[in-house]
Amino acid sequence: MSETKNQNESAAESAAVSRREFLEQSATIAGGTALLTTAAAHELNAQAKPRGVIRRTPPRESPHGEMVQFKSGDKMIPAYFSRMPKTKNPPGILVIHEVFGLNDHIKSICDRLA
């Protein structure tokens, strides 16, 4: 039994790799893999040919929003109303804020959704 234990220990010592050697080998393998992946992707892009005609749609007009007010009891409530311009009966988005008011970020989101 002691012979087997000695053989296992000597095999482990001969197969041991220092931390520095391990990191150097790992970096070499990772760098080679990255290089091959990049070269393969470049080759695939070089072989790609455009198919068909690319058609561009004309730019749409951006939505237009405005601050409006609604009467609620004896108070006037400010709100933001956004919809597409120059469209017959366009749907719109109405945002009535709760506490802190409407900032430009919320207004731009409403314009994008409209």
PyMOL commands that set and color helices and strands:
alter all, ss='L'
color gray80, all
select helices_A, chain A and resi 2-15+19-47+104-113
alter helices_A, ss='H'
color red, helices_A
select strands_A, chain A and resi 64-72+75-83+92-96
alter strands_A, ss='S'
color yellow, strands_A
deselect
rebuild
show_as cartoon
